[in-house]
Amino acid sequence: MTTPQGFAAPGFGAVADAFGKNFERHGEIGAAVAAYVDGDLVVDLWGGSADPDSARAWEADTSAVIFSCTKGITALCVYQLVQDGVLDLDAPMARYWPEFGQADKADVTVRCVLAHRAGLPTVAAQLSYADVLGWHPVVEALAASAPLWPPGSQYMYHALTYGWLAGELIRRISGLMPGEFFARRFGRPLGLSTWIGLPAAELPRVARVLPGLPSDDPGLRAEAERVAASPAGRLAERAVTVNGAIGDLMEAFNEPAMLQAQQPAANGVSTARSLARLYAAAVTGPERAMTAESVTDAVVTRSTGRQYLSDVDDPARWGTGFMVHARGARLMLGPRSFGHDGAGGKAAFGDDEYGVGFAYLNNWMGQAPDNRADRLIAALARCLGVDRLKGSS
């Protein structure tokens, strides 16, 4: 039996209980959860195995690949540029990245891109794995790609291209690669163990990504197979593998070359404590990184419902760059919550109404239905006396 390490402050024991039950009842292998409230660390727990093959335990400083939680980090960086007065979210991308205006994209706005509405969930070009790691080949291919639909008219989750699109925007405006921009604005000032582009010295501390299992429910398995074979599913597979360039997606994210590259949609690495601190710094303190005005803008729902080529409604809701609170999807704390989840059930968010920064990370990709993060967030909500269904839809 796994005995979690760390602490939960008085009044937050329910989070510790839920964390322990994830190991006892729900197959957790290695994980960590952390939460700040009004700038104070109130939950800091970890446990299990970082790599069962080597019997390496999950320690206080163990980090994990955070997959699409990286999108939230990148969106925080984009909003810094807005607050600096050098980026207008409703201006065309081509104002900042002129080459992007090719192929009927001259009028595509920054917000359209960040809300997954740009029609660029994948690239038209066939790229190699080296290209995917090399930055410039992908952003050049995206600049040359025509949208799959009239931008703004529909949406589809830009699983990996979000990172290159938003990251190149950051680079064009700031002159810095997105990982370095993040390090200068957040990582080093806050003393974070969070990176986009992992330093080689940090590789030994990263938990190994462990593949998930198919659902035990025949109906869920059949539905997953149907979706994978559908036009939307085939396009999604092209999107997450960049037309097959990545190959075995889960194993790729165990490779040092992938972790040390910059992919600001998916290859961030962090400890849970550090990621929670980042969101706490975004929403609390006199010098909070996300102004109230920025949060108000970020949490407006821009995309939800039926995705491009899909025949079912997606309950998830996306604002500008972030996922937002949504019944039936990622319930956070309320309508001021913003953040992102990640493959394998990871989740991180901030909320300025409750002064919360939260993060949950793991290494086992889980089994559908996977509610490990939901149990932890629900427990945190109970500790805070929050009705999570308020303001959801």
C-alpha positions as CSV (number, residue, x, y, z in Angstrom):
1,M,0.0,0.0,0.0
2,T,1.3,3.5,-0.9
3,T,1.5,5.9,2.0
4,P,1.5,9.5,0.6
5,Q,4.2,11.8,1.8
6,G,4.0,15.5,2.5
7,F,1.2,17.4,4.3
8,A,-2.3,18.9,4.2
9,A,-2.9,21.9,6.4
10,P,-5.7,21.7,9.0
11,G,-9.0,21.9,7.2
12,F,-7.7,20.3,4.0
13,G,-7.5,16.7,5.1
14,A,-10.2,15.7,2.6
15,V,-7.7,16.3,-0.2
16,A,-5.2,14.0,1.4
17,D,-8.0,11.4,1.8
18,A,-8.9,11.6,-1.8
19,F,-5.3,11.4,-2.9
20,G,-4.8,8.3,-0.8
21,K,-7.9,6.7,-2.2
22,N,-6.6,7.2,-5.8
23,F,-3.8,4.8,-4.9
24,E,-6.0,2.4,-2.9
25,R,-8.9,2.1,-5.3
26,H,-8.2,3.7,-8.6
27,G,-4.9,2.3,-9.8
28,E,-2.7,5.3,-9.2
29,I,1.0,4.5,-9.6
30,G,2.9,7.7,-9.0
31,A,1.4,11.2,-8.4
32,A,1.6,14.5,-6.6
33,V,-1.0,17.2,-5.8
34,A,-0.5,20.7,-4.5
35,A,-2.7,23.6,-3.7
36,Y,-2.1,27.2,-2.6
37,V,-4.9,29.4,-1.0
38,D,-4.3,33.1,-0.7
39,G,-0.6,32.6,-1.3
40,D,-0.2,29.8,1.3
41,L,0.7,26.2,0.5
42,V,-2.1,24.2,2.1
43,V,-1.6,20.9,0.3
44,D,1.7,19.3,-0.8
45,L,1.4,15.5,-1.3
46,W,3.2,12.9,-3.3
47,G,3.6,9.2,-3.4
48,G,4.0,6.0,-5.3
49,S,6.6,5.1,-8.0
50,A,8.1,7.5,-10.5
51,D,9.4,4.5,-12.5
52,P,8.3,1.0,-11.6
53,D,10.9,-0.6,-13.8
54,S,13.7,0.9,-11.8
55,A,11.8,1.0,-8.4
56,R,12.4,4.7,-8.3
57,A,10.1,6.3,-5.8
58,W,8.2,9.5,-6.4
59,E,10.0,12.1,-4.2
60,A,9.3,15.6,-3.2
61,D,11.2,17.0,-6.2
62,T,10.0,14.5,-8.8
63,S,8.7,16.2,-11.9
64,A,6.4,14.9,-14.6
65,V,5.5,15.6,-18.2
66,I,2.4,17.7,-18.0
67,F,1.2,17.3,-21.5
68,S,-1.5,19.8,-22.4
69,C,-1.2,21.6,-19.0
70,T,1.6,23.2,-20.9
71,K,-1.0,25.1,-22.9
72,G,-2.0,27.0,-19.8
73,I,1.6,28.0,-19.1
74,T,1.9,29.3,-22.7
75,A,-1.4,31.2,-22.4
76,L,0.0,32.9,-19.2
77,C,2.9,34.0,-21.3
78,V,0.7,35.4,-24.0
79,Y,-1.3,37.4,-21.5
80,Q,1.9,38.9,-20.2
81,L,2.4,40.4,-23.7
82,V,-1.1,41.7,-23.6
83,Q,-0.5,43.3,-20.3
84,D,2.8,44.8,-21.5
85,G,0.8,46.5,-24.3
86,V,2.6,44.8,-27.1
87,L,-0.1,42.3,-28.2
88,D,-3.7,42.8,-29.2
89,L,-5.6,39.5,-29.0
90,D,-8.1,40.7,-31.6
91,A,-5.5,41.8,-34.1
92,P,-4.4,39.5,-37.0
93,M,-1.7,37.0,-36.3
94,A,0.0,38.3,-39.4
95,R,0.6,41.7,-37.8
96,Y,3.2,40.0,-35.6
97,W,4.2,37.1,-37.8
98,P,3.8,38.3,-41.4
99,E,4.5,34.9,-43.1
100,F,1.4,33.6,-41.3
101,G,-0.8,35.6,-43.6
102,Q,-0.3,33.2,-46.5
103,A,-2.9,30.8,-47.7
104,D,-6.1,32.7,-46.8
105,K,-5.0,33.5,-43.2
106,A,-4.3,37.2,-43.4
107,D,-7.3,38.0,-41.3
108,V,-7.0,35.2,-38.7
109,T,-6.8,36.8,-35.3
110,V,-4.7,35.8,-32.3
111,R,-7.8,35.0,-30.3
112,C,-9.1,32.8,-33.1
113,V,-5.9,30.8,-32.9
114,L,-5.9,30.6,-29.1
115,A,-9.5,29.4,-29.1
116,H,-8.8,26.5,-31.4
117,R,-10.8,28.1,-34.2
118,A,-8.0,28.8,-36.8
119,G,-8.5,25.6,-38.9
120,L,-4.9,24.5,-38.2
121,P,-5.1,21.4,-36.0
122,T,-2.3,19.8,-38.1
123,V,0.0,20.8,-40.9
124,A,-0.3,20.1,-44.6
125,A,3.4,19.2,-45.0
126,Q,4.9,15.8,-44.2
127,L,7.5,16.4,-41.5
128,S,10.1,14.2,-39.9
129,Y,10.6,13.6,-36.1
130,A,13.7,15.8,-36.4
131,D,11.5,18.6,-37.9
132,V,9.1,18.3,-35.0
133,L,12.0,18.8,-32.5
134,G,13.5,21.6,-34.6
135,W,10.9,24.4,-34.2
136,H,11.4,26.3,-37.5
137,P,10.3,23.5,-39.9
138,V,7.0,23.3,-38.1
139,V,6.3,27.0,-37.8
140,E,7.2,27.5,-41.5
141,A,4.8,24.6,-42.4
142,L,2.0,26.2,-40.4
143,A,2.6,29.5,-42.0
144,A,2.2,27.9,-45.4
145,S,-0.8,25.7,-44.5
146,A,-4.3,26.6,-45.6
147,P,-7.0,26.3,-42.9
148,L,-9.2,23.2,-43.0
149,W,-12.3,25.4,-42.5
150,P,-13.0,29.1,-42.7
151,P,-11.3,30.4,-39.6
152,G,-13.7,31.3,-36.8
153,S,-16.6,29.4,-38.2
154,Q,-15.9,26.1,-36.4
155,Y,-13.4,24.7,-33.9
156,M,-11.2,21.7,-33.3
157,Y,-8.8,21.2,-30.5
158,H,-5.3,22.1,-31.8
159,A,-3.6,19.5,-29.7
160,L,0.0,20.2,-30.7
161,T,-0.1,23.0,-33.2
162,Y,-1.4,25.4,-30.5
163,G,2.1,25.3,-29.0
164,W,3.9,26.2,-32.2
165,L,1.4,28.9,-33.1
166,A,1.3,30.6,-29.7
167,G,5.0,30.0,-29.2
168,E,6.0,31.6,-32.5
169,L,3.8,34.5,-31.6
170,I,5.7,34.9,-28.4
171,R,9.0,34.6,-30.2
172,R,8.1,37.2,-32.9
173,I,7.1,39.8,-30.3
174,S,9.6,39.2,-27.6
175,G,12.6,37.9,-29.5
176,L,12.8,34.9,-27.1
177,M,11.9,31.3,-27.6
178,P,8.8,30.6,-25.5
179,G,10.7,28.4,-23.0
180,E,13.1,31.3,-22.3
181,F,10.3,33.8,-22.1
182,F,8.6,31.7,-19.5
183,A,11.8,31.2,-17.6
184,R,12.5,35.0,-17.5
185,R,8.9,36.1,-16.6
186,F,8.0,33.2,-14.2
187,G,10.4,30.4,-13.8
188,R,13.5,32.1,-12.4
189,P,11.7,35.0,-10.5
190,L,9.4,32.5,-8.7
191,G,12.1,29.8,-8.3
192,L,9.9,27.3,-10.2
193,S,10.7,23.7,-11.1
194,T,8.7,24.1,-14.3
195,W,10.1,24.2,-17.8
196,I,9.3,24.3,-21.5
197,G,12.4,22.7,-22.8
198,L,13.9,20.7,-20.0
199,P,17.5,21.3,-18.9
200,A,19.6,18.2,-19.2
201,A,20.5,18.2,-15.5
202,E,16.8,17.8,-14.7
203,L,16.2,14.6,-16.7
204,P,16.9,12.2,-13.9
205,R,14.1,13.6,-11.8
206,V,11.3,13.2,-14.4
207,A,8.8,10.4,-13.7
208,R,8.4,7.9,-16.5
209,V,5.2,8.2,-18.6
210,L,3.3,4.9,-18.2
211,P,0.7,3.9,-20.9
212,G,-2.9,3.6,-19.8
213,L,-5.2,0.6,-20.2
214,P,-8.3,0.2,-22.3
215,S,-11.6,0.6,-20.5
216,D,-13.1,-2.5,-18.9
217,D,-16.5,-1.4,-20.2
218,P,-17.3,-3.0,-23.6
219,G,-19.6,0.0,-24.5
220,L,-16.9,2.5,-23.8
221,R,-14.3,0.5,-25.7
222,A,-16.6,0.2,-28.7
223,E,-17.3,4.0,-28.6
224,A,-13.6,4.7,-28.4
225,E,-13.0,2.5,-31.4
226,R,-15.9,4.2,-33.3
227,V,-14.5,7.6,-32.6
228,A,-11.0,6.7,-33.6
229,A,-12.2,5.3,-37.0
230,S,-14.4,8.4,-37.7
231,P,-13.2,11.3,-39.8
232,A,-12.7,13.4,-36.7
233,G,-10.8,10.6,-35.0
234,R,-8.5,10.1,-38.0
235,L,-7.8,13.9,-38.1
236,A,-7.1,13.9,-34.4
237,E,-4.6,11.1,-34.8
238,R,-2.8,13.1,-37.6
239,A,-2.9,16.1,-35.3
240,V,-1.3,14.5,-32.2
241,T,1.4,12.7,-34.2
242,V,2.0,15.5,-36.7
243,N,1.0,13.3,-39.6
244,G,2.8,10.3,-38.1
245,A,6.2,12.1,-37.5
246,I,6.1,11.3,-33.8
247,G,5.2,7.6,-33.9
248,D,4.6,6.1,-30.5
249,L,3.3,9.2,-28.8
250,M,3.6,8.1,-25.2
251,E,7.1,6.6,-25.6
252,A,8.2,9.8,-27.4
253,F,7.5,11.8,-24.3
254,N,10.0,9.6,-22.3
255,E,12.8,10.5,-24.7
256,P,15.3,13.2,-23.6
257,A,15.3,14.8,-27.0
258,M,11.5,15.4,-26.8
259,L,11.7,16.7,-23.3
260,Q,14.6,19.1,-24.1
261,A,12.9,20.4,-27.2
262,Q,10.3,23.2,-27.0
263,Q,6.7,22.2,-27.7
264,P,4.6,24.7,-25.8
265,A,1.4,22.7,-26.2
266,A,2.5,19.4,-24.7
267,N,6.1,18.9,-23.5
268,G,6.2,21.0,-20.3
269,V,7.7,19.4,-17.3
270,S,7.0,20.4,-13.7
271,T,6.5,19.4,-10.1
272,A,2.9,19.7,-8.8
273,R,4.1,22.2,-6.2
274,S,5.7,24.4,-8.7
275,L,2.7,24.4,-11.1
276,A,0.3,25.2,-8.3
277,R,2.6,28.1,-7.2
278,L,2.6,29.4,-10.8
279,Y,-1.2,29.7,-10.8
280,A,-1.2,31.1,-7.3
281,A,1.2,33.8,-8.4
282,A,-1.1,34.4,-11.4
283,V,-4.2,35.2,-9.2
284,T,-2.9,36.4,-5.7
285,G,-0.7,39.1,-4.3
286,P,-0.3,42.7,-5.1
287,E,1.8,41.9,-8.2
288,R,-0.4,39.0,-9.5
289,A,0.6,37.9,-13.0
290,M,-2.9,37.9,-14.4
291,T,-4.8,41.1,-13.8
292,A,-8.5,40.9,-12.9
293,E,-9.2,42.3,-16.4
294,S,-7.1,39.6,-18.0
295,V,-8.9,36.9,-16.1
296,T,-12.3,38.3,-17.1
297,D,-11.2,38.2,-20.7
298,A,-9.6,34.7,-20.5
299,V,-12.7,33.0,-19.0
300,V,-15.2,34.0,-21.6
301,T,-16.2,30.8,-23.5
302,R,-15.0,31.0,-27.1
303,S,-15.3,27.4,-28.2
304,T,-17.6,24.5,-27.0
305,G,-20.0,22.0,-28.5
306,R,-19.5,20.0,-31.7
307,Q,-15.9,20.0,-33.0
308,Y,-15.0,20.0,-36.7
309,L,-16.0,16.7,-38.3
310,S,-17.4,15.3,-35.0
311,D,-21.0,14.1,-34.6
312,V,-21.2,14.6,-30.9
313,D,-21.1,17.7,-28.6
314,D,-17.9,18.1,-26.5
315,P,-18.8,19.5,-23.0
316,A,-15.4,21.1,-22.6
317,R,-15.2,24.8,-22.8
318,W,-12.2,26.8,-24.0
319,G,-11.7,30.5,-23.4
320,T,-8.7,32.4,-24.9
321,G,-5.8,30.0,-24.5
322,F,-7.2,28.3,-21.4
323,M,-9.8,25.7,-20.5
324,V,-12.5,27.1,-18.3
325,H,-15.0,25.7,-15.8
326,A,-17.6,23.4,-17.4
327,R,-20.2,20.9,-16.2
328,G,-19.6,17.5,-17.7
329,A,-16.0,18.2,-18.4
330,R,-13.3,19.8,-16.3
331,L,-15.2,21.3,-13.3
332,M,-12.7,23.5,-11.5
333,L,-14.0,25.8,-8.8
334,G,-16.2,28.3,-10.6
335,P,-16.6,30.8,-13.4
336,R,-13.3,32.6,-12.5
337,S,-11.3,29.4,-12.8
338,F,-8.9,29.1,-15.8
339,G,-6.2,26.5,-16.5
340,H,-5.8,23.3,-18.5
341,D,-5.9,19.6,-18.1
342,G,-3.4,17.2,-19.7
343,A,-3.3,13.7,-21.0
344,G,-3.6,11.0,-18.3
345,G,-5.9,13.1,-16.2
346,K,-3.5,15.9,-15.1
347,A,-5.0,19.2,-14.2
348,A,-3.8,22.7,-13.1
349,F,-5.7,25.9,-12.7
350,G,-6.0,29.2,-10.9
351,D,-9.0,31.1,-9.5
352,D,-8.9,34.7,-8.3
353,E,-12.3,34.5,-6.6
354,Y,-11.0,31.9,-4.2
355,G,-7.3,32.8,-4.4
356,V,-6.4,29.3,-5.4
357,G,-3.5,27.7,-7.4
358,F,-3.9,24.0,-7.9
359,A,-2.0,21.2,-9.7
360,Y,-2.3,17.4,-9.9
361,L,0.3,15.4,-11.9
362,N,0.8,11.7,-12.4
363,N,2.7,9.2,-14.5
364,W,0.0,6.5,-15.3
365,M,-2.1,7.5,-18.2
366,G,-5.2,5.9,-16.6
367,Q,-8.2,4.0,-17.7
368,A,-11.5,5.4,-18.9
369,P,-13.4,6.8,-17.1
370,D,-10.6,8.6,-15.3
371,N,-11.8,10.8,-12.4
372,R,-8.6,11.0,-10.3
373,A,-8.2,14.8,-10.7
374,D,-11.9,15.4,-10.3
375,R,-11.9,13.7,-6.9
376,L,-9.1,15.9,-5.7
377,I,-10.7,19.1,-7.0
378,A,-14.0,18.1,-5.5
379,A,-12.3,17.5,-2.2
380,L,-10.6,20.9,-2.4
381,A,-13.9,22.6,-3.1
382,R,-15.5,20.9,-0.1
383,C,-12.7,22.2,2.1
384,L,-13.3,25.7,0.8
385,G,-17.1,25.5,1.0
386,V,-17.5,25.9,-2.8
387,D,-20.4,24.8,-4.8
388,R,-18.7,23.8,-8.0
389,L,-22.0,23.5,-10.0
390,K,-22.6,27.3,-9.5
391,G,-21.8,29.1,-12.7
392,S,-21.3,25.9,-14.8
393,S,-23.3,24.9,-17.8
